[in-house]
């Protein structure tokens, strides 16, 4: 190979390397630009939904739709006597902080009394539910990873929008697909 050909190949190699390095650098800059941003919500902000079963209020404060794949948080109103049926989550831990009310929490067939200010932790794959025969509840819920927020979006409706008409089988299907 002659000198001209070596210089030409060297030039093409260098130009190609510079092009690739620019693409990689741009990818890093773009990736940094896509960094999730934090935010602050006041007490009335968040995604407001009306529960499909008992028309209670749910406010999703953070979750997968707001940039958090690892954590979801919100509040949930539970009307007097309606409770939350016994269920379990296969892939997510869940915690509740009782903002208002009192009742009985069932964890793996063991009944526990709770009241305002109480904290409840449920490891994944644990059967749990709420009974509140005498008082309305207001619960702060946290799940990790996010997923419960998606279930609420799939089954509940914003205020003023007609309630979704879902069969038990459809709800079970959503439970399975979102690990709720």
N, C-alpha and C positions, 0 to 999 in steps of 0.2 A: 504494500500500500504506500502511495507517495505522500509527501508532506502535505500537499493541498488536501488530499482526501482525509488525512488524520486531523487536520485543523477543522475541516468541514464537519466531521463526525463529532469532534470535541465541542464545536460550537453548537451543533444540534443537541447533543447530550446535555450541555449546560443550559440551553434554552428550555429544554424539556424539564430539567430538574427545577429551574426557576418557576416554570408554569405550575408544576405539581406543588412546589412549596407555597406558592401564592394561593392555590386552591385549598391546601391544608390550613393555611393561616386564616383564610376567609371563613372556613368551616369552624375554626376555633372562635373567631370573632362572632359569627352568627350564633354559635352555641351559647356564648356568653350573653349575647343579646336576648336569648330565649330564656334566660334565668328567670325563675318564678319570682314574682314580687309579693311581698307581704302586704297586708291591708288591715284596716281597723274598721269595725262595724259598731254602730251604736245598738242599743237594746231593741230597736224596731226594725233593724236592717237584717238582710238575709233572704233566702228564698222561702217564701211563705206557701205552704201547701195545706190542703184540707184532707185529713185521713179518710180513706175509702170506707172503713168499717163503721166508725162512730162519729165522723165529721169533726174530729178534734184538730186543733192547730199544731202544725209542725213547722219549725223554722230551721232550715239547713244553713248553718253559719260558715262551714267550710267542708270541702270534700273534693272528689275527683273533678267536678265541673269547674271548680275554682282553683285548680292547680295543685291539689294535695292528693296524691295517690296513696300515701301512707297513713293518712289520718282523716277522719270525718268527725264533725261535731255539730250538734244542734240541740234544740229544745223540743219537747214533746208534751203536749197536754193530754191527760188521760181522764176522761169524764167519769163521774161517780158511778161505780158499779161495773164499768166496762173492762178494766184491767188490761193486761197484755197477755195473750195466750202463751202457754208453755211452748218453747221452741229452742233451737240451738243454732249456733253458727260454726261451721266446720273449719273456717280459715281465719276468723277474726276474733280478737279479744274485744270485750265491751266493758264500759264502765258507766255508771250513772251517779249523778249528784242530785239529791232531792232538794229542789228549790222551794216547793210547796207541797203540803199534804203528808199523808201517812198511809200505811197499809201493811200488807204481807208480801214479802218477796220469797219466791220458791226457787231454790238452787239445788238441782239434782235430788229432788224429792224431799228436801229439808226446808221447813218453813222458818222465815226470819222476819221479825217485826222491823219496820223502819219508820222514820219520821223526818220532818224537815231538817236539813243539814246532814243527813246521812249519806254515806258513800257506799256504792255497791260495785264490786269487781266480778266479772264473769270471764273465766278463761275460755278460749275456743273449745268447742265440742261439749260444752256443759249445758244441760237442760235448765231453762230458767223462764220465769214469768212473774207477772205482778197481779195482785188482787187489791182492789181499793173499794170495798163495799160502802164506805161512809164518807169519803173525802175525794175531791178532785185532786189530781196530781199534776205537778209541773216538774218535769225531769230534764236535766241537762245530760245528754248522752254523748259518748265518745267511743268510736270504734277504730281499730287498727288491724289491718289496713282498711282504707276506705271501701265502701260497698253498700252500707246501709242507706246512704244518701241516694244511690242509684235505685234501690228498691223503692224508696219513697217516691222518687220521680216517676217510676214506672207504674205505681199503683194509686197515687194520690193526684189531686188536681189543684191548680191555683184557685184562690177565692174567685167566685163569680163564673167559673167555668163548670159546665156540667160534670157531675161525678162520673168517674170511669165505671163502666159496667163489666166487672171481671168475674168469671166463674171461679169456684174453689180450685179447679184444676189449673186455670191460668195463673192464679196467685201462687200455687205450689210450684208451677214451672218457673215463675219469676224468682221464687225463694231459692230454688235449686241453682238457677243461672247466676244469681248475684251473691250466693252464699249467705243468705239472711235466714 
